[in-house]
Amino acid sequence: MNHLKESTSKMKDKNVGNITEDEAALYDRQIRLWGLDAQKRLRAARVLIAGVCGLGAEVAKNLVLSGVKSLVLLDHRSVTEADTHSNFLAPHDSVGKNIAEASKERTQILNPMVDVTADSSKIADKANEFFTDFDVVCVMRCRQEELIRINDICRQNKILFYAGDVFGMFGYMFADLQEHHYVEEVREKMQVEHNGKKQIVEETKLVKQTETFVPLSQALDVDWTSKKYVSQLRRMSPAYFIMQTGFVRGYVSRSNKTFRPRL
């Protein structure tokens, strides 16, 4: 969890204010786990969850419990009977209602200190400026062209971007954190001398690391037939290509029906 101790410069600038006594009591366990500074960054994070499906509900739950500043649930769809079995935030008596609005109450109950709002608009109708109000954007059940558009907006504005979906036993997740800085605990063996005898001891050091991410358009544009990727191709699961050609593009068979997400 030391990865949370460092983040992008934008999130660092939002490390403001002190944790209240109520927050310290509520988040005591995780503050002990990843530290007060990381909790302050979480406390300042504004998050968008676009696509309130089963995966979106799970992501929303985890983020709200962690103590982010605010969370927006965005989805234009109406609750179906199937949604009530996969989305634990949508009550069984909410069938026919907007799924974002129906999921808001249970999400808010998870953590009253987080500002939770619902938006019943279509994500495709949102102007580019809409996404700049967030520090983290998580998109589920979305067409490839829309995912690429939103990812490009996020890169231009240094916003962290995640995309994903689940289809039965299959699923995918994509992350674009651009230049992500974090701290990692590394154990090193050292030789020391004690009472005239040499001993090998382990020492834990904190090492700063940086990971560079690529945009979704570049990740999808890889030519797997080129010599550069032949060795990787042999080790890859065929499921990856099913996801790329079917699921990520917005077409997947569910119960012999063609599913086209229209978020």
C-alpha positions as protocol buffer text, in pm:
chain_id: "A"
residue {
  index: 1
  type: MET
  ca { x: 0 y: 0 z: 0 }
}
residue {
  index: 2
  type: ASN
  ca { x: 303 y: 228 z: -3 }
}
residue {
  index: 3
  type: HIS
  ca { x: 207 y: 321 z: -359 }
}
residue {
  index: 4
  type: LEU
  ca { x: -44 y: 560 z: -202 }
}
residue {
  index: 5
  type: LYS
  ca { x: 228 y: 763 z: -36 }
}
residue {
  index: 6
  type: GLU
  ca { x: 314 y: 933 z: -366 }
}
residue {
  index: 7
  type: SER
  ca { x: 82 y: 1048 z: -642 }
}
residue {
  index: 8
  type: THR
  ca { x: 61 y: 1295 z: -925 }
}
residue {
  index: 9
  type: SER
  ca { x: 152 y: 1659 z: -867 }
}
residue {
  index: 10
  type: LYS
  ca { x: -211 y: 1759 z: -903 }
}
residue {
  index: 11
  type: MET
  ca { x: -315 y: 1540 z: -613 }
}
residue {
  index: 12
  type: LYS
  ca { x: -21 y: 1662 z: -405 }
}
residue {
  index: 13
  type: ASP
  ca { x: -141 y: 2020 z: -441 }
}
residue {
  index: 14
  type: LYS
  ca { x: -471 y: 1918 z: -285 }
}
residue {
  index: 15
  type: ASN
  ca { x: -310 y: 1783 z: 32 }
}
residue {
  index: 16
  type: VAL
  ca { x: -475 y: 2048 z: 248 }
}
residue {
  index: 17
  type: GLY
  ca { x: -621 y: 2071 z: 597 }
}
residue {
  index: 18
  type: ASN
  ca { x: -603 y: 1845 z: 894 }
}
residue {
  index: 19
  type: ILE
  ca { x: -798 y: 1527 z: 959 }
}
residue {
  index: 20
  type: THR
  ca { x: -1079 y: 1584 z: 1209 }
}
residue {
  index: 21
  type: GLU
  ca { x: -1125 y: 1369 z: 1518 }
}
residue {
  index: 22
  type: ASP
  ca { x: -1428 y: 1200 z: 1361 }
}
residue {
  index: 23
  type: GLU
  ca { x: -1231 y: 1123 z: 1045 }
}
residue {
  index: 24
  type: ALA
  ca { x: -935 y: 994 z: 1245 }
}
residue {
  index: 25
  type: ALA
  ca { x: -1166 y: 757 z: 1431 }
}
residue {
  index: 26
  type: LEU
  ca { x: -1343 y: 641 z: 1114 }
}
residue {
  index: 27
  type: TYR
  ca { x: -1026 y: 593 z: 908 }
}
residue {
  index: 28
  type: ASP
  ca { x: -801 y: 479 z: 1193 }
}
residue {
  index: 29
  type: ARG
  ca { x: -723 y: 139 z: 1042 }
}
residue {
  index: 30
  type: GLN
  ca { x: -627 y: 266 z: 697 }
}
residue {
  index: 31
  type: ILE
  ca { x: -429 y: 560 z: 838 }
}
residue {
  index: 32
  type: ARG
  ca { x: -221 y: 303 z: 1024 }
}
residue {
  index: 33
  type: LEU
  ca { x: -187 y: 107 z: 700 }
}
residue {
  index: 34
  type: TRP
  ca { x: -83 y: 374 z: 450 }
}
residue {
  index: 35
  type: GLY
  ca { x: -20 y: 685 z: 661 }
}
residue {
  index: 36
  type: LEU
  ca { x: -181 y: 1022 z: 730 }
}
residue {
  index: 37
  type: ASP
  ca { x: -48 y: 1196 z: 418 }
}
residue {
  index: 38
  type: ALA
  ca { x: -206 y: 935 z: 191 }
}
residue {
  index: 39
  type: GLN
  ca { x: -537 y: 971 z: 375 }
}
residue {
  index: 40
  type: LYS
  ca { x: -526 y: 1349 z: 326 }
}
residue {
  index: 41
  type: ARG
  ca { x: -483 y: 1297 z: -48 }
}
residue {
  index: 42
  type: LEU
  ca { x: -777 y: 1060 z: -55 }
}
residue {
  index: 43
  type: ARG
  ca { x: -977 y: 1317 z: 143 }
}
residue {
  index: 44
  type: ALA
  ca { x: -917 y: 1572 z: -134 }
}
residue {
  index: 45
  type: ALA
  ca { x: -999 y: 1343 z: -429 }
}
residue {
  index: 46
  type: ARG
  ca { x: -1303 y: 1413 z: -648 }
}
residue {
  index: 47
  type: VAL
  ca { x: -1408 y: 1094 z: -829 }
}
residue {
  index: 48
  type: LEU
  ca { x: -1641 y: 1017 z: -1120 }
}
residue {
  index: 49
  type: ILE
  ca { x: -1795 y: 669 z: -1154 }
}
residue {
  index: 50
  type: ALA
  ca { x: -1948 y: 646 z: -1501 }
}
residue {
  index: 51
  type: GLY
  ca { x: -2149 y: 327 z: -1546 }
}
residue {
  index: 52
  type: VAL
  ca { x: -2325 y: 210 z: -1230 }
}
residue {
  index: 53
  type: CYS
  ca { x: -2317 y: -161 z: -1312 }
}
residue {
  index: 54
  type: GLY
  ca { x: -2201 y: -440 z: -1081 }
}
residue {
  index: 55
  type: LEU
  ca { x: -1836 y: -342 z: -1128 }
}
residue {
  index: 56
  type: GLY
  ca { x: -1917 y: 26 z: -1087 }
}
residue {
  index: 57
  type: ALA
  ca { x: -2099 y: -45 z: -762 }
}
residue {
  index: 58
  type: GLU
  ca { x: -1799 y: -235 z: -623 }
}
residue {
  index: 59
  type: VAL
  ca { x: -1559 y: 45 z: -720 }
}
residue {
  index: 60
  type: ALA
  ca { x: -1791 y: 308 z: -571 }
}
residue {
  index: 61
  type: LYS
  ca { x: -1818 y: 115 z: -244 }
}
residue {
  index: 62
  type: ASN
  ca { x: -1442 y: 82 z: -203 }
}
residue {
  index: 63
  type: LEU
  ca { x: -1375 y: 448 z: -283 }
}
residue {
  index: 64
  type: VAL
  ca { x: -1646 y: 582 z: -55 }
}
residue {
  index: 65
  type: LEU
  ca { x: -1529 y: 365 z: 234 }
}
residue {
  index: 66
  type: SER
  ca { x: -1171 y: 485 z: 179 }
}
residue {
  index: 67
  type: GLY
  ca { x: -1278 y: 844 z: 241 }
}
residue {
  index: 68
  type: VAL
  ca { x: -1258 y: 1041 z: -84 }
}
residue {
  index: 69
  type: LYS
  ca { x: -1391 y: 1398 z: -88 }
}
residue {
  index: 70
  type: SER
  ca { x: -1674 y: 1347 z: -336 }
}
residue {
  index: 71
  type: LEU
  ca { x: -1812 y: 1088 z: -574 }
}
residue {
  index: 72
  type: VAL
  ca { x: -2047 y: 1131 z: -870 }
}
residue {
  index: 73
  type: LEU
  ca { x: -2249 y: 835 z: -1000 }
}
residue {
  index: 74
  type: LEU
  ca { x: -2320 y: 886 z: -1371 }
}
residue {
  index: 75
  type: ASP
  ca { x: -2553 y: 660 z: -1570 }
}
residue {
  index: 76
  type: HIS
  ca { x: -2857 y: 726 z: -1789 }
}
residue {
  index: 77
  type: ARG
  ca { x: -2992 y: 368 z: -1777 }
}
residue {
  index: 78
  type: SER
  ca { x: -3296 y: 246 z: -1586 }
}
residue {
  index: 79
  type: VAL
  ca { x: -3267 y: -31 z: -1328 }
}
residue {
  index: 80
  type: THR
  ca { x: -3352 y: -377 z: -1463 }
}
residue {
  index: 81
  type: GLU
  ca { x: -3422 y: -697 z: -1272 }
}
residue {
  index: 82
  type: ALA
  ca { x: -3074 y: -819 z: -1369 }
}
residue {
  index: 83
  type: ASP
  ca { x: -2919 y: -504 z: -1220 }
}
residue {
  index: 84
  type: THR
  ca { x: -3067 y: -580 z: -878 }
}
residue {
  index: 85
  type: HIS
  ca { x: -2874 y: -908 z: -875 }
}
residue {
  index: 86
  type: SER
  ca { x: -2536 y: -760 z: -975 }
}
residue {
  index: 87
  type: ASN
  ca { x: -2551 y: -408 z: -830 }
}
residue {
  index: 88
  type: PHE
  ca { x: -2593 y: -425 z: -452 }
}
residue {
  index: 89
  type: LEU
  ca { x: -2641 y: -48 z: -439 }
}
residue {
  index: 90
  type: ALA
  ca { x: -2967 y: -67 z: -636 }
}
residue {
  index: 91
  type: PRO
  ca { x: -3269 y: -176 z: -424 }
}
residue {
  index: 92
  type: HIS
  ca { x: -3498 y: -447 z: -561 }
}
residue {
  index: 93
  type: ASP
  ca { x: -3792 y: -206 z: -560 }
}
residue {
  index: 94
  type: SER
  ca { x: -3607 y: 43 z: -783 }
}
residue {
  index: 95
  type: VAL
  ca { x: -3669 y: -140 z: -1114 }
}
residue {
  index: 96
  type: GLY
  ca { x: -3756 y: 117 z: -1380 }
}
residue {
  index: 97
  type: LYS
  ca { x: -3590 y: 407 z: -1198 }
}
residue {
  index: 98
  type: ASN
  ca { x: -3264 y: 570 z: -1301 }
}
residue {
  index: 99
  type: ILE
  ca { x: -2983 y: 346 z: -1179 }
}
residue {
  index: 100
  type: ALA
  ca { x: -2751 y: 628 z: -1069 }
}
residue {
  index: 101
  type: GLU
  ca { x: -3020 y: 794 z: -860 }
}
residue {
  index: 102
  type: ALA
  ca { x: -3140 y: 458 z: -724 }
}
residue {
  index: 103
  type: SER
  ca { x: -2786 y: 370 z: -613 }
}
residue {
  index: 104
  type: LYS
  ca { x: -2712 y: 704 z: -446 }
}
residue {
  index: 105
  type: GLU
  ca { x: -2881 y: 640 z: -109 }
}
residue {
  index: 106
  type: ARG
  ca { x: -2700 y: 315 z: -27 }
}
residue {
  index: 107
  type: THR
  ca { x: -2372 y: 464 z: -146 }
}
residue {
  index: 108
  type: GLN
  ca { x: -2414 y: 763 z: 85 }
}
residue {
  index: 109
  type: ILE
  ca { x: -2500 y: 541 z: 383 }
}
residue {
  index: 110
  type: LEU
  ca { x: -2162 y: 369 z: 345 }
}
residue {
  index: 111
  type: ASN
  ca { x: -1987 y: 692 z: 446 }
}
residue {
  index: 112
  type: PRO
  ca { x: -2183 y: 1009 z: 538 }
}
residue {
  index: 113
  type: MET
  ca { x: -1858 y: 1211 z: 526 }
}
residue {
  index: 114
  type: VAL
  ca { x: -1833 y: 1170 z: 147 }
}
residue {
  index: 115
  type: ASP
  ca { x: -2037 y: 1397 z: -80 }
}
residue {
  index: 116
  type: VAL
  ca { x: -2226 y: 1155 z: -309 }
}
residue {
  index: 117
  type: THR
  ca { x: -2433 y: 1283 z: -602 }
}
residue {
  index: 118
  type: ALA
  ca { x: -2614 y: 1118 z: -894 }
}
residue {
  index: 119
  type: ASP
  ca { x: -2625 y: 1226 z: -1258 }
}
residue {
  index: 120
  type: SER
  ca { x: -2875 y: 1064 z: -1497 }
}
residue {
  index: 121
  type: SER
  ca { x: -2721 y: 1209 z: -1815 }
}
residue {
  index: 122
  type: LYS
  ca { x: -2562 y: 1017 z: -2101 }
}
residue {
  index: 123
  type: ILE
  ca { x: -2185 y: 1022 z: -2087 }
}
residue {
  index: 124
  type: ALA
  ca { x: -2169 y: 1080 z: -2464 }
}
residue {
  index: 125
  type: ASP
  ca { x: -2360 y: 1407 z: -2413 }
}
residue {
  index: 126
  type: LYS
  ca { x: -2107 y: 1540 z: -2162 }
}
residue {
  index: 127
  type: ALA
  ca { x: -1883 y: 1821 z: -2285 }
}
residue {
  index: 128
  type: ASN
  ca { x: -1509 y: 1787 z: -2243 }
}
residue {
  index: 129
  type: GLU
  ca { x: -1514 y: 2044 z: -1962 }
}
residue {
  index: 130
  type: PHE
  ca { x: -1734 y: 1819 z: -1748 }
}
residue {
  index: 131
  type: PHE
  ca { x: -1449 y: 1575 z: -1683 }
}
residue {
  index: 132
  type: THR
  ca { x: -1204 y: 1845 z: -1573 }
}
residue {
  index: 133
  type: ASP
  ca { x: -1392 y: 1880 z: -1243 }
}
residue {
  index: 134
  type: PHE
  ca { x: -1252 y: 1544 z: -1127 }
}
residue {
  index: 135
  type: ASP
  ca { x: -919 y: 1409 z: -1007 }
}
residue {
  index: 136
  type: VAL
  ca { x: -1007 y: 1047 z: -1093 }
}
residue {
  index: 137
  type: VAL
  ca { x: -1238 y: 921 z: -1369 }
}
residue {
  index: 138
  type: CYS
  ca { x: -1357 y: 556 z: -1372 }
}
residue {
  index: 139
  type: VAL
  ca { x: -1561 y: 444 z: -1674 }
}
residue {
  index: 140
  type: MET
  ca { x: -1754 y: 119 z: -1715 }
}
residue {
  index: 141
  type: ARG
  ca { x: -1995 y: -11 z: -1985 }
}
residue {
  index: 142
  type: CYS
  ca { x: -1873 y: 234 z: -2246 }
}
residue {
  index: 143
  type: ARG
  ca { x: -1799 y: 221 z: -2618 }
}
residue {
  index: 144
  type: GLN
  ca { x: -1438 y: 221 z: -2732 }
}
residue {
  index: 145
  type: GLU
  ca { x: -1458 y: 555 z: -2912 }
}
residue {
  index: 146
  type: GLU
  ca { x: -1603 y: 719 z: -2603 }
}
residue {
  index: 147
  type: LEU
  ca { x: -1339 y: 562 z: -2379 }
}
residue {
  index: 148
  type: ILE
  ca { x: -1065 y: 701 z: -2603 }
}
residue {
  index: 149
  type: ARG
  ca { x: -1225 y: 1047 z: -2604 }
}
residue {
  index: 150
  type: ILE
  ca { x: -1248 y: 1059 z: -2226 }
}
residue {
  index: 151
  type: ASN
  ca { x: -898 y: 918 z: -2182 }
}
residue {
  index: 152
  type: ASP
  ca { x: -757 y: 1189 z: -2410 }
}
residue {
  index: 153
  type: ILE
  ca { x: -936 y: 1458 z: -2207 }
}
residue {
  index: 154
  type: CYS
  ca { x: -796 y: 1313 z: -1886 }
}
residue {
  index: 155
  type: ARG
  ca { x: -440 y: 1307 z: -2022 }
}
residue {
  index: 156
  type: GLN
  ca { x: -464 y: 1669 z: -2134 }
}
residue {
  index: 157
  type: ASN
  ca { x: -575 y: 1772 z: -1785 }
}
residue {
  index: 158
  type: LYS
  ca { x: -357 y: 1535 z: -1576 }
}
residue {
  index: 159
  type: ILE
  ca { x: -659 y: 1339 z: -1450 }
}
residue {
  index: 160
  type: LEU
  ca { x: -621 y: 974 z: -1350 }
}
residue {
  index: 161
  type: PHE
  ca { x: -821 y: 746 z: -1581 }
}
residue {
  index: 162
  type: TYR
  ca { x: -953 y: 393 z: -1531 }
}
residue {
  index: 163
  type: ALA
  ca { x: -1178 y: 185 z: -1755 }
}
residue {
  index: 164
  type: GLY
  ca { x: -1321 y: -163 z: -1715 }
}
residue {
  index: 165
  type: ASP
  ca { x: -1613 y: -399 z: -1743 }
}
residue {
  index: 166
  type: VAL
  ca { x: -1715 y: -753 z: -1653 }
}
residue {
  index: 167
  type: PHE
  ca { x: -1896 y: -1001 z: -1876 }
}
residue {
  index: 168
  type: GLY
  ca { x: -1973 y: -1324 z: -1694 }
}
residue {
  index: 169
  type: MET
  ca { x: -1638 y: -1494 z: -1631 }
}
residue {
  index: 170
  type: PHE
  ca { x: -1449 y: -1241 z: -1844 }
}
residue {
  index: 171
  type: GLY
  ca { x: -1349 y: -885 z: -1770 }
}
residue {
  index: 172
  type: TYR
  ca { x: -1095 y: -617 z: -1846 }
}
residue {
  index: 173
  type: MET
  ca { x: -934 y: -321 z: -1671 }
}
residue {
  index: 174
  type: PHE
  ca { x: -727 y: -39 z: -1815 }
}
residue {
  index: 175
  type: ALA
  ca { x: -539 y: 229 z: -1621 }
}
residue {
  index: 176
  type: ASP
  ca { x: -373 y: 546 z: -1744 }
}
residue {
  index: 177
  type: LEU
  ca { x: -197 y: 719 z: -1456 }
}
residue {
  index: 178
  type: GLN
  ca { x: 42 y: 898 z: -1695 }
}
residue {
  index: 179
  type: GLU
  ca { x: 356 y: 957 z: -1483 }
}
residue {
  index: 180
  type: HIS
  ca { x: 285 y: 777 z: -1156 }
}
residue {
  index: 181
  type: HIS
  ca { x: 528 y: 821 z: -867 }
}
residue {
  index: 182
  type: TYR
  ca { x: 516 y: 593 z: -565 }
}
residue {
  index: 183
  type: VAL
  ca { x: 726 y: 453 z: -282 }
}
residue {
  index: 184
  type: GLU
  ca { x: 804 y: 82 z: -258 }
}
residue {
  index: 185
  type: GLU
  ca { x: 947 y: -116 z: 30 }
}
residue {
  index: 186
  type: VAL
  ca { x: 1254 y: -309 z: -85 }
}
residue {
  index: 187
  type: ARG
  ca { x: 1435 y: -568 z: 127 }
}
residue {
  index: 188
  type: GLU
  ca { x: 1810 y: -586 z: 84 }
}
residue {
  index: 189
  type: LYS
  ca { x: 2053 y: -837 z: 229 }
}
residue {
  index: 190
  type: MET
  ca { x: 2359 y: -684 z: 389 }
}
residue {
  index: 191
  type: GLN
  ca { x: 2671 y: -835 z: 538 }
}
residue {
  index: 192
  type: VAL
  ca { x: 2762 y: -699 z: 883 }
}
residue {
  index: 193
  type: GLU
  ca { x: 3022 y: -791 z: 1139 }
}
residue {
  index: 194
  type: HIS
  ca { x: 2914 y: -864 z: 1497 }
}
residue {
  index: 195
  type: ASN
  ca { x: 3155 y: -980 z: 1769 }
}
residue {
  index: 196
  type: GLY
  ca { x: 3412 y: -1060 z: 1505 }
}
residue {
  index: 197
  type: LYS
  ca { x: 3170 y: -1274 z: 1304 }
}
residue {
  index: 198
  type: LYS
  ca { x: 3016 y: -1187 z: 969 }
}
residue {
  index: 199
  type: GLN
  ca { x: 2638 y: -1212 z: 949 }
}
residue {
  index: 200
  type: ILE
  ca { x: 2380 y: -1158 z: 676 }
}
residue {
  index: 201
  type: VAL
  ca { x: 2091 y: -933 z: 780 }
}
residue {
  index: 202
  type: GLU
  ca { x: 1791 y: -796 z: 593 }
}
residue {
  index: 203
  type: GLU
  ca { x: 1725 y: -426 z: 581 }
}
residue {
  index: 204
  type: THR
  ca { x: 1408 y: -259 z: 453 }
}
residue {
  index: 205
  type: LYS
  ca { x: 1446 y: 56 z: 246 }
}
residue {
  index: 206
  type: LEU
  ca { x: 1191 y: 289 z: 89 }
}
residue {
  index: 207
  type: VAL
  ca { x: 1269 y: 337 z: -279 }
}
residue {
  index: 208
  type: LYS
  ca { x: 1097 y: 592 z: -502 }
}
residue {
  index: 209
  type: GLN
  ca { x: 967 y: 444 z: -826 }
}
residue {
  index: 210
  type: THR
  ca { x: 807 y: 587 z: -1139 }
}
residue {
  index: 211
  type: GLU
  ca { x: 575 y: 409 z: -1382 }
}
residue {
  index: 212
  type: THR
  ca { x: 493 y: 557 z: -1723 }
}
residue {
  index: 213
  type: PHE
  ca { x: 151 y: 472 z: -1869 }
}
residue {
  index: 214
  type: VAL
  ca { x: 32 y: 499 z: -2229 }
}
residue {
  index: 215
  type: PRO
  ca { x: -308 y: 620 z: -2355 }
}
residue {
  index: 216
  type: LEU
  ca { x: -580 y: 370 z: -2441 }
}
residue {
  index: 217
  type: SER
  ca { x: -559 y: 448 z: -2813 }
}
residue {
  index: 218
  type: GLN
  ca { x: -191 y: 349 z: -2815 }
}
residue {
  index: 219
  type: ALA
  ca { x: -254 y: 34 z: -2611 }
}
residue {
  index: 220
  type: LEU
  ca { x: -521 y: -80 z: -2858 }
}
residue {
  index: 221
  type: ASP
  ca { x: -307 y: 2 z: -3160 }
}
residue {
  index: 222
  type: VAL
  ca { x: -35 y: -256 z: -3091 }
}
residue {
  index: 223
  type: ASP
  ca { x: 51 y: -474 z: -3392 }
}
residue {
  index: 224
  type: TRP
  ca { x: 79 y: -818 z: -3234 }
}
residue {
  index: 225
  type: THR
  ca { x: 196 y: -969 z: -3565 }
}
residue {
  index: 226
  type: SER
  ca { x: 520 y: -767 z: -3558 }
}
residue {
  index: 227
  type: LYS
  ca { x: 850 y: -927 z: -3455 }
}
residue {
  index: 228
  type: LYS
  ca { x: 871 y: -696 z: -3154 }
}
residue {
  index: 229
  type: TYR
  ca { x: 581 y: -870 z: -2980 }
}
residue {
  index: 230
  type: VAL
  ca { x: 619 y: -1233 z: -3096 }
}
residue {
  index: 231
  type: SER
  ca { x: 762 y: -1356 z: -2765 }
}
residue {
  index: 232
  type: GLN
  ca { x: 489 y: -1179 z: -2566 }
}
residue {
  index: 233
  type: LEU
  ca { x: 219 y: -1311 z: -2797 }
}
residue {
  index: 234
  type: ARG
  ca { x: 307 y: -1670 z: -2714 }
}
residue {
  index: 235
  type: ARG
  ca { x: 258 y: -1605 z: -2343 }
}
residue {
  index: 236
  type: MET
  ca { x: -70 y: -1418 z: -2373 }
}
residue {
  index: 237
  type: SER
  ca { x: -413 y: -1561 z: -2312 }
}
residue {
  index: 238
  type: PRO
  ca { x: -650 y: -1569 z: -2612 }
}
residue {
  index: 239
  type: ALA
  ca { x: -901 y: -1397 z: -2383 }
}
residue {
  index: 240
  type: TYR
  ca { x: -712 y: -1070 z: -2430 }
}
residue {
  index: 241
  type: PHE
  ca { x: -794 y: -1062 z: -2799 }
}
residue {
  index: 242
  type: ILE
  ca { x: -1156 y: -1155 z: -2734 }
}
residue {
  index: 243
  type: MET
  ca { x: -1178 y: -852 z: -2507 }
}
residue {
  index: 244
  type: GLN
  ca { x: -1007 y: -622 z: -2755 }
}
residue {
  index: 245
  type: THR
  ca { x: -1206 y: -722 z: -3062 }
}
residue {
  index: 246
  type: GLY
  ca { x: -1535 y: -775 z: -2885 }
}
residue {
  index: 247
  type: PHE
  ca { x: -1583 y: -639 z: -2536 }
}
residue {
  index: 248
  type: VAL
  ca { x: -1369 y: -326 z: -2555 }
}
residue {
  index: 249
  type: ARG
  ca { x: -1528 y: -235 z: -2887 }
}
residue {
  index: 250
  type: GLY
  ca { x: -1871 y: -255 z: -2731 }
}
residue {
  index: 251
  type: TYR
  ca { x: -2000 y: -584 z: -2868 }
}
residue {
  index: 252
  type: VAL
  ca { x: -2037 y: -900 z: -2665 }
}
residue {
  index: 253
  type: SER
  ca { x: -2277 y: -1193 z: -2666 }
}
residue {
  index: 254
  type: ARG
  ca { x: -2482 y: -1233 z: -2350 }
}
residue {
  index: 255
  type: SER
  ca { x: -2729 y: -1521 z: -2344 }
}
residue {
  index: 256
  type: ASN
  ca { x: -2717 y: -1541 z: -2726 }
}
residue {
  index: 257
  type: LYS
  ca { x: -2805 y: -1172 z: -2751 }
}
residue {
  index: 258
  type: THR
  ca { x: -2581 y: -898 z: -2884 }
}
residue {
  index: 259
  type: PHE
  ca { x: -2500 y: -651 z: -2609 }
}
residue {
  index: 260
  type: ARG
  ca { x: -2411 y: -298 z: -2712 }
}
residue {
  index: 261
  type: PRO
  ca { x: -2345 y: -68 z: -2416 }
}
residue {
  index: 262
  type: ARG
  ca { x: -2487 y: 273 z: -2490 }
}
residue {
  index: 263
  type: LEU
  ca { x: -2354 y: 480 z: -2201 }
}
